[in-house]
Amino acid sequence: MGRAFEFRKARKFKRWAAMAKIFTKLGKEITMAAKEGGPNPEANLRLRTAIQNAKAANMPKDNVARAIKKATDKDFTNYKEITYEGYAPHGVAVFVEAMTDNHVRTVADVRSYFNKTGGTLGTSGSVEFLFERKCFFQIEKKEEIDLEELEFELIDAGCEELFEEFDEEKKIDKIVIYGMFPNFGNLQKKLDEMGYEVITSGFERVPMDLKSLNEEQEAEVDKLLQKLEENDDVQNVYHNMG
């Protein structure tokens, strides 16, 4: 097993407190994708991916339609994608991806979270080098799938790592596929050609090394991570805590 597997095993996958928060974040991504590449998911890979992920989260079709329509609304204030970098207590690197219509508000919130939990908000580039940007896909594992054969088929499309994972929520076995960030389109196309339906896909920042802490230290870091994840402007939070 490689680094992506260890990252997924160690990462704290905490569900947002309310379904509405998940839908808010997914809705922003759908609107941004439709604004940038148009409302047709067949011609807009980012939008197709966002709708795919919304479906996996059981987001109602009406919500998806409203998010797409919002992109063409003349009164729509465009979102800006911003990243923040810093350190949580005990030297844990934290990378935050946000999407906001008011960056002044968002940076003030993020800075206050770091300050109140004993962390430090850094400058651009202060921790980014500690993470490697990857694309990922999740497909349902069927009985006839041979993992080694599938990996071999996907290598030319950019697959770097592939492993099996059990989905506790859906109670199904999944196959998780990782590749470098630029290979997203190639892998999506290859999976389409092979007839696999993607459950979810997207991008993650995988830490180069994981930092081990004791239980008490982890709890201190979790206070910051939770505050960040609960903010409606924050889309993703990555860290290197093992």
Backbone torsions as a table, in degrees:
resi	resn	phi	psi	omega
1	MET	NA	144.1	-176.5
2	GLY	-100.1	-165.9	-174.4
3	ARG	-67.4	-36.5	179.9
4	ALA	-63.6	-38.4	178.1
5	PHE	-63.6	-46.3	180.0
6	GLU	-63.0	-37.2	178.1
7	PHE	-62.0	-46.8	-179.4
8	ARG	-66.2	-36.1	-179.3
9	LYS	-67.1	-36.1	-175.8
10	ALA	-87.4	-26.2	-173.1
11	ARG	-65.8	143.6	178.8
12	LYS	-85.5	102.7	179.7
13	PHE	-91.2	88.6	179.5
14	LYS	-98.8	129.3	177.8
15	ARG	-71.9	144.0	174.7
16	TRP	-61.3	150.8	-172.2
17	ALA	-56.8	-36.9	-177.3
18	ALA	-133.0	148.4	179.2
19	MET	-58.7	-31.7	-179.4
20	ALA	-59.6	-36.1	179.5
21	LYS	-66.4	-40.1	177.9
22	ILE	-61.9	-45.7	-178.0
23	PHE	-65.6	-34.8	177.3
24	THR	-61.7	-46.0	-178.9
25	LYS	-67.5	-43.1	178.4
26	LEU	-66.0	-39.4	179.4
27	GLY	-61.9	-40.7	178.1
28	LYS	-61.6	-43.3	-179.3
29	GLU	-64.6	-41.0	178.6
30	ILE	-63.3	-46.7	-180.0
31	THR	-61.3	-45.3	-179.7
32	MET	-62.9	-41.6	-179.6
33	ALA	-65.0	-42.8	-179.9
34	ALA	-67.6	-36.1	179.1
35	LYS	-64.6	-40.8	-175.4
36	GLU	-79.0	-42.8	-170.6
37	GLY	-119.8	6.1	179.6
38	GLY	95.2	163.9	-172.0
39	PRO	-84.7	-0.3	-178.0
40	ASN	-94.9	110.0	-177.8
41	PRO	-64.7	-23.1	178.7
42	GLU	-69.6	-27.5	-179.3
43	ALA	-105.8	1.5	-175.6
44	ASN	-133.4	97.2	-174.2
45	LEU	-63.4	-37.3	179.5
46	ARG	-64.2	-41.3	179.0
47	LEU	-67.8	-40.7	178.5
48	ARG	-59.3	-43.2	179.0
49	THR	-64.1	-43.6	-179.4
50	ALA	-63.2	-41.4	178.7
51	ILE	-67.3	-38.8	176.6
52	GLN	-56.5	-48.2	-178.2
53	ASN	-69.4	-33.2	176.6
54	ALA	-65.9	-41.2	178.0
55	LYS	-62.1	-41.9	179.8
56	ALA	-64.1	-28.2	179.3
57	ALA	-91.2	7.3	-180.0
58	ASN	62.3	33.3	176.6
59	MET	-72.6	127.9	-178.1
60	PRO	-57.3	145.5	-179.0
61	LYS	-59.5	-34.4	179.2
62	ASP	-62.0	-38.3	178.2
63	ASN	-65.1	-40.5	179.1
64	VAL	-63.7	-45.6	-179.6
65	ALA	-61.6	-40.5	179.8
66	ARG	-66.1	-38.7	-179.7
67	ALA	-65.4	-38.5	177.5
68	ILE	-67.9	-44.5	-179.3
69	LYS	-62.4	-34.0	-178.1
70	LYS	-59.6	-31.0	-177.7
71	ALA	-64.7	-24.4	-179.2
72	THR	-102.5	1.5	179.3
73	ASP	-70.1	127.9	-176.9
74	LYS	-64.6	-21.7	-179.7
75	ASP	-92.8	1.8	-176.6
76	PHE	-69.8	127.2	174.4
77	THR	-91.5	115.9	-172.9
78	ASN	-61.2	142.2	175.5
79	TYR	-79.8	150.8	175.3
80	LYS	-117.1	133.1	178.7
81	GLU	-89.0	124.1	-176.5
82	ILE	-132.8	146.0	174.7
83	THR	-117.6	149.1	177.1
84	TYR	-129.2	145.0	-178.0
85	GLU	-133.1	144.8	178.5
86	GLY	-175.5	-169.6	-179.8
87	TYR	-123.9	132.1	171.5
88	ALA	-80.3	175.8	174.5
89	PRO	-54.9	152.7	176.8
90	HIS	66.5	25.3	172.4
91	GLY	73.4	18.9	178.5
92	VAL	-79.0	124.9	-179.9
93	ALA	-77.0	137.1	-178.5
94	VAL	-129.8	129.3	177.9
95	PHE	-121.6	125.9	-173.8
96	VAL	-117.6	130.4	173.4
97	GLU	-109.1	124.9	-177.7
98	ALA	-125.7	157.8	175.0
99	MET	-136.0	115.8	-170.2
100	THR	-142.8	154.4	172.8
101	ASP	-102.4	5.6	179.2
102	ASN	-151.0	86.7	-174.0
103	HIS	-66.8	-26.0	177.9
104	VAL	-63.8	-44.9	177.7
105	ARG	-62.8	-45.6	-174.5
106	THR	-65.5	-45.9	-179.2
107	VAL	-66.3	-33.9	177.4
108	ALA	-64.7	-42.3	178.7
109	ASP	-63.6	-49.0	-177.1
110	VAL	-62.5	-42.9	179.1
111	ARG	-62.4	-39.7	-179.4
112	SER	-66.0	-36.0	178.7
113	TYR	-63.2	-45.9	179.2
114	PHE	-62.1	-47.1	-176.6
115	ASN	-63.2	-43.7	-175.6
116	LYS	-72.0	-18.6	-178.3
117	THR	-108.7	10.8	176.4
118	GLY	83.8	17.5	178.2
119	GLY	-101.2	-174.4	-179.7
120	THR	-139.4	123.6	174.9
121	LEU	-80.4	124.7	-176.5
122	GLY	-100.8	-169.4	178.8
123	THR	-95.6	168.5	179.3
124	SER	-59.3	129.5	-179.9
125	GLY	92.9	-2.9	-175.4
126	SER	-71.4	-28.0	177.3
127	VAL	-131.4	-7.3	-175.7
128	GLU	-56.6	-34.8	-177.9
129	PHE	-66.3	-13.8	179.7
130	LEU	-85.4	-5.2	-178.4
131	PHE	-122.2	149.6	175.2
132	GLU	-114.9	129.0	-176.6
133	ARG	-82.3	126.6	-177.3
134	LYS	-126.4	155.6	167.9
135	CYS	-103.2	154.9	179.7
136	PHE	-143.6	156.0	175.4
137	PHE	-138.1	145.5	173.8
138	GLN	-123.3	127.5	176.7
139	ILE	-126.6	153.9	178.7
140	GLU	-73.3	135.0	179.2
141	LYS	-81.8	121.4	175.4
142	LYS	-101.3	155.7	-173.8
143	GLU	-56.1	-35.5	-174.7
144	GLU	-81.9	-4.1	-177.7
145	ILE	-75.8	126.8	173.3
146	ASP	-100.4	116.3	-173.5
147	LEU	-61.1	-41.4	-179.9
148	GLU	-65.4	-40.9	179.8
149	GLU	-67.3	-40.5	178.5
150	LEU	-63.2	-44.0	179.4
151	GLU	-61.0	-42.4	178.5
152	PHE	-60.3	-41.0	-179.6
153	GLU	-65.9	-30.7	-173.7
154	LEU	-94.9	-9.5	-176.2
155	ILE	-58.5	-45.3	-178.5
156	ASP	-64.9	-22.9	179.0
157	ALA	-85.6	-6.9	176.0
158	GLY	115.6	9.5	178.7
159	CYS	-67.1	129.0	177.5
160	GLU	-108.1	-29.0	-176.2
161	GLU	-154.6	142.6	-177.5
162	LEU	-147.2	133.4	179.6
163	PHE	-155.0	165.0	-178.9
164	GLU	-93.8	146.2	-179.0
165	GLU	-148.1	138.4	178.9
166	PHE	-92.2	128.8	178.4
167	ASP	-88.6	106.7	-176.6
168	GLU	-63.6	-35.2	-176.8
169	GLU	-73.6	-47.9	-177.1
170	LYS	-89.2	-10.8	179.7
171	LYS	58.3	46.6	177.1
172	ILE	-134.7	156.4	172.7
173	ASP	-85.4	131.2	180.0
174	LYS	-117.6	158.0	170.1
175	ILE	-111.8	127.6	-179.4
176	VAL	-106.5	128.7	-176.6
177	ILE	-119.0	130.2	178.7
178	TYR	-119.4	143.3	173.9
179	GLY	-148.2	173.9	176.7
180	MET	-69.4	153.9	-175.7
181	PHE	-48.2	-46.1	-176.4
182	PRO	-69.5	-12.9	-175.2
183	ASN	-91.0	8.9	-177.4
184	PHE	-56.4	-51.9	-177.4
185	GLY	-62.1	-40.5	179.3
186	ASN	-63.2	-42.9	-179.7
187	LEU	-68.6	-41.6	177.9
188	GLN	-59.7	-44.9	-179.6
189	LYS	-62.6	-43.3	-179.2
190	LYS	-65.7	-41.8	178.0
191	LEU	-64.2	-38.5	175.9
192	ASP	-60.7	-47.1	-178.7
193	GLU	-62.4	-32.6	-178.7
194	MET	-85.7	-2.9	175.4
195	GLY	82.6	19.1	179.3
196	TYR	-91.1	135.0	175.6
197	GLU	-92.8	123.0	-178.2
198	VAL	-80.7	130.2	177.4
199	ILE	-78.1	-54.6	176.1
200	THR	-143.5	158.5	176.1
201	SER	-156.2	169.1	179.6
202	GLY	159.8	-150.0	-175.7
203	PHE	-132.8	146.3	176.9
204	GLU	-138.3	153.8	173.9
205	ARG	-104.5	108.6	-175.2
206	VAL	-92.7	124.1	-178.4
207	PRO	-66.9	142.5	178.3
208	MET	-65.7	-38.9	178.8
209	ASP	-140.8	147.5	178.4
210	LEU	-98.9	141.4	-178.4
211	LYS	-101.8	121.9	-178.2
212	SER	-87.4	133.1	178.2
213	LEU	-129.7	162.8	173.9
214	ASN	-83.1	174.2	-173.9
215	GLU	-60.4	-41.2	-179.3
216	GLU	-66.3	-41.7	178.8
217	GLN	-66.0	-40.6	177.8
218	GLU	-59.8	-39.6	-179.9
219	ALA	-63.2	-36.7	179.0
220	GLU	-67.3	-41.7	178.9
221	VAL	-67.4	-39.2	-179.3
222	ASP	-59.3	-29.8	179.1
223	LYS	-60.9	-42.5	178.0
224	LEU	-69.0	-46.8	-177.9
225	LEU	-59.6	-40.5	-179.5
226	GLN	-65.2	-43.8	179.3
227	LYS	-61.0	-42.1	179.7
228	LEU	-64.9	-46.7	-176.4
229	GLU	-66.5	-25.7	-179.3
230	GLU	-82.2	-11.6	-179.5
231	ASN	-76.5	129.3	-176.7
232	ASP	-63.9	-24.3	-179.6
233	ASP	-81.1	-16.9	-177.1
234	VAL	-88.4	124.9	-180.0
235	GLN	-92.6	-44.9	-177.3
236	ASN	-144.1	146.4	176.6
237	VAL	-129.7	126.0	178.4
238	TYR	-119.8	148.6	179.6
239	HIS	-151.5	169.7	-179.7
240	ASN	-114.7	27.8	175.5
241	MET	-79.2	127.9	-178.0
242	GLY	-84.9	NA	NA
